[in-house]
Amino acid sequence: MGKAVAVVLAVAMIVHLIRPLGLPGLKRRQDAWKIAVLAFAVVIVIAGLRPN
């Protein structure tokens, strides 16, 4: 599950660099770092919820 989310967000970041997505807060190509921060946060949350 965590890898799938990371891959989806990585693809979204690449697409955003090619052509901005136009979502609120993601209007410019320079806003790709926001997707990276979201991806990092999601991976940390998933890793924290995983049982050992």
PDB file of N, CA, C and O in Angstrom:
ATOM      1  N   MET A   1       0.832  -1.199   0.000  1.00  0.00           N
ATOM      2  CA  MET A   1       0.000   0.000   0.000  1.00  0.00           C
ATOM      3  C   MET A   1       0.869   1.253   0.000  1.00  0.00           C
ATOM      4  O   MET A   1       0.610   2.190  -0.755  1.00  0.00           O
ATOM      5  N   GLY A   2       1.887   1.271   0.835  1.00  0.00           N
ATOM      6  CA  GLY A   2       2.757   2.437   0.928  1.00  0.00           C
ATOM      7  C   GLY A   2       3.505   2.702  -0.360  1.00  0.00           C
ATOM      8  O   GLY A   2       3.688   3.854  -0.754  1.00  0.00           O
ATOM      9  N   LYS A   3       3.941   1.632  -1.022  1.00  0.00           N
ATOM     10  CA  LYS A   3       4.675   1.802  -2.279  1.00  0.00           C
ATOM     11  C   LYS A   3       3.746   2.324  -3.367  1.00  0.00           C
ATOM     12  O   LYS A   3       4.148   3.144  -4.193  1.00  0.00           O
ATOM     13  N   ALA A   4       2.517   1.854  -3.367  1.00  0.00           N
ATOM     14  CA  ALA A   4       1.560   2.311  -4.374  1.00  0.00           C
ATOM     15  C   ALA A   4       1.282   3.803  -4.219  1.00  0.00           C
ATOM     16  O   ALA A   4       1.224   4.527  -5.213  1.00  0.00           O
ATOM     17  N   VAL A   5       1.113   4.264  -3.001  1.00  0.00           N
ATOM     18  CA  VAL A   5       0.870   5.689  -2.744  1.00  0.00           C
ATOM     19  C   VAL A   5       2.084   6.503  -3.164  1.00  0.00           C
ATOM     20  O   VAL A   5       1.944   7.565  -3.770  1.00  0.00           O
ATOM     21  N   ALA A   6       3.276   6.007  -2.846  1.00  0.00           N
ATOM     22  CA  ALA A   6       4.492   6.719  -3.220  1.00  0.00           C
ATOM     23  C   ALA A   6       4.634   6.812  -4.733  1.00  0.00           C
ATOM     24  O   ALA A   6       5.042   7.849  -5.255  1.00  0.00           O
ATOM     25  N   VAL A   7       4.301   5.740  -5.439  1.00  0.00           N
ATOM     26  CA  VAL A   7       4.401   5.745  -6.902  1.00  0.00           C
ATOM     27  C   VAL A   7       3.381   6.711  -7.500  1.00  0.00           C
ATOM     28  O   VAL A   7       3.707   7.463  -8.419  1.00  0.00           O
ATOM     29  N   VAL A   8       2.175   6.698  -6.997  1.00  0.00           N
ATOM     30  CA  VAL A   8       1.133   7.597  -7.518  1.00  0.00           C
ATOM     31  C   VAL A   8       1.535   9.056  -7.302  1.00  0.00           C
ATOM     32  O   VAL A   8       1.375   9.885  -8.198  1.00  0.00           O
ATOM     33  N   LEU A   9       2.051   9.368  -6.129  1.00  0.00           N
ATOM     34  CA  LEU A   9       2.452  10.751  -5.862  1.00  0.00           C
ATOM     35  C   LEU A   9       3.690  11.140  -6.668  1.00  0.00           C
ATOM     36  O   LEU A   9       3.820  12.296  -7.071  1.00  0.00           O
ATOM     37  N   ALA A  10       4.597  10.200  -6.909  1.00  0.00           N
ATOM     38  CA  ALA A  10       5.765  10.488  -7.744  1.00  0.00           C
ATOM     39  C   ALA A  10       5.339  10.775  -9.179  1.00  0.00           C
ATOM     40  O   ALA A  10       5.868  11.686  -9.815  1.00  0.00           O
ATOM     41  N   VAL A  11       4.384  10.002  -9.691  1.00  0.00           N
ATOM     42  CA  VAL A  11       3.873  10.242 -11.040  1.00  0.00           C
ATOM     43  C   VAL A  11       3.172  11.598 -11.098  1.00  0.00           C
ATOM     44  O   VAL A  11       3.314  12.329 -12.079  1.00  0.00           O
ATOM     45  N   ALA A  12       2.419  11.934 -10.057  1.00  0.00           N
ATOM     46  CA  ALA A  12       1.749  13.239 -10.017  1.00  0.00           C
ATOM     47  C   ALA A  12       2.771  14.371 -10.028  1.00  0.00           C
ATOM     48  O   ALA A  12       2.544  15.405 -10.656  1.00  0.00           O
ATOM     49  N   MET A  13       3.882  14.185  -9.346  1.00  0.00           N
ATOM     50  CA  MET A  13       4.913  15.215  -9.312  1.00  0.00           C
ATOM     51  C   MET A  13       5.559  15.370 -10.692  1.00  0.00           C
ATOM     52  O   MET A  13       5.822  16.492 -11.126  1.00  0.00           O
ATOM     53  N   ILE A  14       5.815  14.267 -11.377  1.00  0.00           N
ATOM     54  CA  ILE A  14       6.405  14.330 -12.712  1.00  0.00           C
ATOM     55  C   ILE A  14       5.447  14.998 -13.691  1.00  0.00           C
ATOM     56  O   ILE A  14       5.852  15.847 -14.484  1.00  0.00           O
ATOM     57  N   VAL A  15       4.174  14.610 -13.631  1.00  0.00           N
ATOM     58  CA  VAL A  15       3.164  15.220 -14.505  1.00  0.00           C
ATOM     59  C   VAL A  15       3.065  16.706 -14.218  1.00  0.00           C
ATOM     60  O   VAL A  15       2.932  17.509 -15.142  1.00  0.00           O
ATOM     61  N   HIS A  16       3.128  17.082 -12.951  1.00  0.00           N
ATOM     62  CA  HIS A  16       3.020  18.488 -12.578  1.00  0.00           C
ATOM     63  C   HIS A  16       4.202  19.293 -13.106  1.00  0.00           C
ATOM     64  O   HIS A  16       4.046  20.461 -13.465  1.00  0.00           O
ATOM     65  N   LEU A  17       5.376  18.680 -13.156  1.00  0.00           N
ATOM     66  CA  LEU A  17       6.537  19.386 -13.704  1.00  0.00           C
ATOM     67  C   LEU A  17       6.385  19.608 -15.216  1.00  0.00           C
ATOM     68  O   LEU A  17       6.850  20.617 -15.747  1.00  0.00           O
ATOM     69  N   ILE A  18       5.741  18.675 -15.893  1.00  0.00           N
ATOM     70  CA  ILE A  18       5.530  18.818 -17.332  1.00  0.00           C
ATOM     71  C   ILE A  18       4.439  19.849 -17.612  1.00  0.00           C
ATOM     72  O   ILE A  18       4.618  20.772 -18.407  1.00  0.00           O
ATOM     73  N   ARG A  19       3.310  19.667 -16.938  1.00  0.00           N
ATOM     74  CA  ARG A  19       2.190  20.594 -17.097  1.00  0.00           C
ATOM     75  C   ARG A  19       1.495  20.733 -15.749  1.00  0.00           C
ATOM     76  O   ARG A  19       0.983  19.746 -15.222  1.00  0.00           O
ATOM     77  N   PRO A  20       1.464  21.936 -15.179  1.00  0.00           N
ATOM     78  CA  PRO A  20       0.848  22.128 -13.859  1.00  0.00           C
ATOM     79  C   PRO A  20      -0.583  21.594 -13.806  1.00  0.00           C
ATOM     80  O   PRO A  20      -1.346  21.711 -14.765  1.00  0.00           O
ATOM     81  N   LEU A  21      -0.922  21.004 -12.659  1.00  0.00           N
ATOM     82  CA  LEU A  21      -2.217  20.347 -12.493  1.00  0.00           C
ATOM     83  C   LEU A  21      -3.377  21.330 -12.379  1.00  0.00           C
ATOM     84  O   LEU A  21      -4.508  20.988 -12.723  1.00  0.00           O
ATOM     85  N   GLY A  22      -3.117  22.530 -11.909  1.00  0.00           N
ATOM     86  CA  GLY A  22      -4.161  23.535 -11.822  1.00  0.00           C
ATOM     87  C   GLY A  22      -5.021  23.433 -10.575  1.00  0.00           C
ATOM     88  O   GLY A  22      -6.018  24.143 -10.449  1.00  0.00           O
ATOM     89  N   LEU A  23      -4.648  22.561  -9.656  1.00  0.00           N
ATOM     90  CA  LEU A  23      -5.395  22.449  -8.402  1.00  0.00           C
ATOM     91  C   LEU A  23      -5.045  23.628  -7.497  1.00  0.00           C
ATOM     92  O   LEU A  23      -3.997  24.250  -7.673  1.00  0.00           O
ATOM     93  N   PRO A  24      -5.906  23.942  -6.534  1.00  0.00           N
ATOM     94  CA  PRO A  24      -5.579  25.035  -5.616  1.00  0.00           C
ATOM     95  C   PRO A  24      -4.233  24.783  -4.927  1.00  0.00           C
ATOM     96  O   PRO A  24      -4.021  23.737  -4.314  1.00  0.00           O
ATOM     97  N   GLY A  25      -3.351  25.741  -5.037  1.00  0.00           N
ATOM     98  CA  GLY A  25      -2.021  25.617  -4.455  1.00  0.00           C
ATOM     99  C   GLY A  25      -1.017  24.954  -5.376  1.00  0.00           C
ATOM    100  O   GLY A  25       0.165  24.873  -5.040  1.00  0.00           O
ATOM    101  N   LEU A  26      -1.460  24.478  -6.532  1.00  0.00           N
ATOM    102  CA  LEU A  26      -0.565  23.819  -7.485  1.00  0.00           C
ATOM    103  C   LEU A  26      -0.726  24.438  -8.873  1.00  0.00           C
ATOM    104  O   LEU A  26      -0.965  23.733  -9.854  1.00  0.00           O
ATOM    105  N   LYS A  27      -0.595  25.734  -8.942  1.00  0.00           N
ATOM    106  CA  LYS A  27      -0.816  26.448 -10.208  1.00  0.00           C
ATOM    107  C   LYS A  27       0.470  26.581 -11.035  1.00  0.00           C
ATOM    108  O   LYS A  27       0.409  26.697 -12.259  1.00  0.00           O
ATOM    109  N   ARG A  28       1.647  26.563 -10.362  1.00  0.00           N
ATOM    110  CA  ARG A  28       2.909  26.773 -11.070  1.00  0.00           C
ATOM    111  C   ARG A  28       3.767  25.517 -11.002  1.00  0.00           C
ATOM    112  O   ARG A  28       3.588  24.680 -10.117  1.00  0.00           O
ATOM    113  N   ARG A  29       4.696  25.393 -11.940  1.00  0.00           N
ATOM    114  CA  ARG A  29       5.609  24.252 -11.938  1.00  0.00           C
ATOM    115  C   ARG A  29       6.466  24.226 -10.688  1.00  0.00           C
ATOM    116  O   ARG A  29       6.871  23.156 -10.234  1.00  0.00           O
ATOM    117  N   GLN A  30       6.744  25.383 -10.132  1.00  0.00           N
ATOM    118  CA  GLN A  30       7.583  25.469  -8.935  1.00  0.00           C
ATOM    119  C   GLN A  30       6.906  24.885  -7.707  1.00  0.00           C
ATOM    120  O   GLN A  30       7.556  24.711  -6.677  1.00  0.00           O
ATOM    121  N   ASP A  31       5.628  24.582  -7.789  1.00  0.00           N
ATOM    122  CA  ASP A  31       4.889  24.043  -6.648  1.00  0.00           C
ATOM    123  C   ASP A  31       5.003  22.530  -6.526  1.00  0.00           C
ATOM    124  O   ASP A  31       4.313  21.937  -5.697  1.00  0.00           O
ATOM    125  N   ALA A  32       5.850  21.884  -7.323  1.00  0.00           N
ATOM    126  CA  ALA A  32       6.007  20.428  -7.264  1.00  0.00           C
ATOM    127  C   ALA A  32       6.545  19.981  -5.911  1.00  0.00           C
ATOM    128  O   ALA A  32       6.306  18.845  -5.502  1.00  0.00           O
ATOM    129  N   TRP A  33       7.269  20.852  -5.206  1.00  0.00           N
ATOM    130  CA  TRP A  33       7.791  20.486  -3.897  1.00  0.00           C
ATOM    131  C   TRP A  33       6.660  20.204  -2.909  1.00  0.00           C
ATOM    132  O   TRP A  33       6.851  19.444  -1.960  1.00  0.00           O
ATOM    133  N   LYS A  34       5.497  20.800  -3.113  1.00  0.00           N
ATOM    134  CA  LYS A  34       4.367  20.561  -2.210  1.00  0.00           C
ATOM    135  C   LYS A  34       3.892  19.115  -2.324  1.00  0.00           C
ATOM    136  O   LYS A  34       3.496  18.506  -1.330  1.00  0.00           O
ATOM    137  N   ILE A  35       3.932  18.568  -3.536  1.00  0.00           N
ATOM    138  CA  ILE A  35       3.561  17.165  -3.731  1.00  0.00           C
ATOM    139  C   ILE A  35       4.598  16.271  -3.048  1.00  0.00           C
ATOM    140  O   ILE A  35       4.247  15.246  -2.464  1.00  0.00           O
ATOM    141  N   ALA A  36       5.873  16.657  -3.120  1.00  0.00           N
ATOM    142  CA  ALA A  36       6.931  15.878  -2.477  1.00  0.00           C
ATOM    143  C   ALA A  36       6.755  15.866  -0.957  1.00  0.00           C
ATOM    144  O   ALA A  36       6.946  14.828  -0.323  1.00  0.00           O
ATOM    145  N   VAL A  37       6.398  16.988  -0.378  1.00  0.00           N
ATOM    146  CA  VAL A  37       6.166  17.054   1.073  1.00  0.00           C
ATOM    147  C   VAL A  37       4.963  16.201   1.451  1.00  0.00           C
ATOM    148  O   VAL A  37       4.994  15.507   2.467  1.00  0.00           O
ATOM    149  N   LEU A  38       3.909  16.242   0.652  1.00  0.00           N
ATOM    150  CA  LEU A  38       2.732  15.414   0.895  1.00  0.00           C
ATOM    151  C   LEU A  38       3.091  13.933   0.809  1.00  0.00           C
ATOM    152  O   LEU A  38       2.658  13.136   1.640  1.00  0.00           O
ATOM    153  N   ALA A  39       3.878  13.570  -0.192  1.00  0.00           N
ATOM    154  CA  ALA A  39       4.291  12.168  -0.355  1.00  0.00           C
ATOM    155  C   ALA A  39       5.100  11.708   0.853  1.00  0.00           C
ATOM    156  O   ALA A  39       4.891  10.603   1.354  1.00  0.00           O
ATOM    157  N   PHE A  40       6.011  12.535   1.317  1.00  0.00           N
ATOM    158  CA  PHE A  40       6.830  12.195   2.489  1.00  0.00           C
ATOM    159  C   PHE A  40       5.946  11.999   3.717  1.00  0.00           C
ATOM    160  O   PHE A  40       6.129  11.042   4.470  1.00  0.00           O
ATOM    161  N   ALA A  41       4.995  12.899   3.919  1.00  0.00           N
ATOM    162  CA  ALA A  41       4.106  12.798   5.074  1.00  0.00           C
ATOM    163  C   ALA A  41       3.246  11.538   5.009  1.00  0.00           C
ATOM    164  O   ALA A  41       3.046  10.870   6.024  1.00  0.00           O
ATOM    165  N   VAL A  42       2.741  11.214   3.831  1.00  0.00           N
ATOM    166  CA  VAL A  42       1.898  10.031   3.681  1.00  0.00           C
ATOM    167  C   VAL A  42       2.703   8.760   3.947  1.00  0.00           C
ATOM    168  O   VAL A  42       2.218   7.846   4.614  1.00  0.00           O
ATOM    169  N   VAL A  43       3.918   8.699   3.435  1.00  0.00           N
ATOM    170  CA  VAL A  43       4.760   7.518   3.656  1.00  0.00           C
ATOM    171  C   VAL A  43       5.089   7.373   5.138  1.00  0.00           C
ATOM    172  O   VAL A  43       5.100   6.252   5.648  1.00  0.00           O
ATOM    173  N   ILE A  44       5.354   8.457   5.837  1.00  0.00           N
ATOM    174  CA  ILE A  44       5.644   8.412   7.274  1.00  0.00           C
ATOM    175  C   ILE A  44       4.422   7.921   8.042  1.00  0.00           C
ATOM    176  O   ILE A  44       4.560   7.102   8.951  1.00  0.00           O
ATOM    177  N   VAL A  45       3.235   8.402   7.699  1.00  0.00           N
ATOM    178  CA  VAL A  45       2.013   7.976   8.381  1.00  0.00           C
ATOM    179  C   VAL A  45       1.759   6.482   8.131  1.00  0.00           C
ATOM    180  O   VAL A  45       1.423   5.747   9.059  1.00  0.00           O
ATOM    181  N   ILE A  46       1.915   6.043   6.903  1.00  0.00           N
ATOM    182  CA  ILE A  46       1.697   4.624   6.585  1.00  0.00           C
ATOM    183  C   ILE A  46       2.708   3.762   7.325  1.00  0.00           C
ATOM    184  O   ILE A  46       2.355   2.709   7.854  1.00  0.00           O
ATOM    185  N   ALA A  47       3.957   4.198   7.365  1.00  0.00           N
ATOM    186  CA  ALA A  47       4.982   3.432   8.080  1.00  0.00           C
ATOM    187  C   ALA A  47       4.678   3.367   9.577  1.00  0.00           C
ATOM    188  O   ALA A  47       4.949   2.355  10.224  1.00  0.00           O
ATOM    189  N   GLY A  48       4.120   4.439  10.124  1.00  0.00           N
ATOM    190  CA  GLY A  48       3.767   4.450  11.538  1.00  0.00           C
ATOM    191  C   GLY A  48       2.580   3.577  11.870  1.00  0.00           C
ATOM    192  O   GLY A  48       2.482   3.073  12.989  1.00  0.00           O
ATOM    193  N   LEU A  49       1.680   3.385  10.931  1.00  0.00           N
ATOM    194  CA  LEU A  49       0.490   2.573  11.164  1.00  0.00           C
ATOM    195  C   LEU A  49       0.720   1.097  10.904  1.00  0.00           C
ATOM    196  O   LEU A  49      -0.098   0.268  11.303  1.00  0.00           O
ATOM    197  N   ARG A  50       1.813   0.752  10.246  1.00  0.00           N
ATOM    198  CA  ARG A  50       2.087  -0.646   9.924  1.00  0.00           C
ATOM    199  C   ARG A  50       2.440  -1.426  11.173  1.00  0.00           C
ATOM    200  O   ARG A  50       3.204  -0.947  12.011  1.00  0.00           O
ATOM    201  N   PRO A  51       1.887  -2.633  11.307  1.00  0.00           N
ATOM    202  CA  PRO A  51       2.278  -3.460  12.446  1.00  0.00           C
ATOM    203  C   PRO A  51       3.669  -4.040  12.225  1.00  0.00           C
ATOM    204  O   PRO A  51       4.105  -4.238  11.090  1.00  0.00           O
ATOM    205  N   ASN A  52       4.344  -4.304  13.311  1.00  0.00           N
ATOM    206  CA  ASN A  52       5.714  -4.865  13.214  1.00  0.00           C
ATOM    207  C   ASN A  52       5.680  -6.335  12.992  1.00  0.00           C
ATOM    208  O   ASN A  52       6.731  -6.968  12.887  1.00  0.00           O
TER     209      ASN A  52
END
